[in-house]
Amino acid sequence: MEEGAIFIADVHYRPGDRWIEEKFSHLLQLSPPQLFLVGDIFHLLVNLPPVIEKNRRLIEIISKIADKIPTFYLEGNHDFNLETIFPTLQVGEGVWDKGQNIKVTHGDWGEGWGYALYTKIIRSPLFLTPFRWKLLSPLTNWIIDKILQKPIKCSPIPNFIDQILTKKRWEGTLIEGHYHQRVKWEMETVETLFLEEVQLKNRKKRKKIINMMKNKKKYFSIPSFYCTREIGVWKNEKLEWRIIT
């Protein structure tokens, strides 16, 4: 992970959003050493011709950025099967910097077997096959339009540590998006548990949090760019938030 790397998550770009297109074009002027697109950059992007065509403008802008800046695209639950769409980007489900022990992922994991099965099915290339049939093109276009109209949630998640963090397992530093939350938790001492006013009634969860802090783990949840217009910048081994105007 290089100093000054930029992280962007949950943009939820819809076709025709000129403001988003302009801000992505300006990323080249910032000249970061690395760019991490942490999933759900598009409100819908999968390897289907009508979807690709609708998103053509931002696809081309991101591809041009990747020609100049090392760019990692971590697939989300709104944008996946992207290898052929972005052949010049490093596309995958996650990035692990072994040297610094940093893991970057979209974040939609650790949410139970039901959700894991759902994401495994929709991310399978075979799942999209029927939507390529001409006979189903009216249905395909209807589904695409419905998804693009789906509202985006920007509300806070109550008791995020209890509801989300206690379900995850990681070592070192974990950086992710998905939740549309701005969370920065640097677990340097056990006392931080009480400074953060984390009062978990469940003893098992409380023990897990204390063990996480003893191991000096760090967690950063990147705010949704759609909701707050913020990005993350890697400085001094931590993420700092910066508003894009």
Secondary structure, DSSP 8 states (H G I E B T S, - for coil): --TT-EEE----B-TT-HHHHHHHHTHHHH--S-EEE-S-SBSSB-S-HHHHHHTHHHHHHHHHHHHHS-EEEE--SSB---TTT-TTSEEESEEEETTTTEEEE-S--SS-HHHHHHHHHHTSGGGGGGGG-GGGHHHHHHHHHHHHT--------TTHHHHTGGG---SSEEEE-SS---EEEE--STTHHHHTT---S-HHHHHHHHHHHHTT-EEEE---HHHH-EEEEEETTEEEEEE--
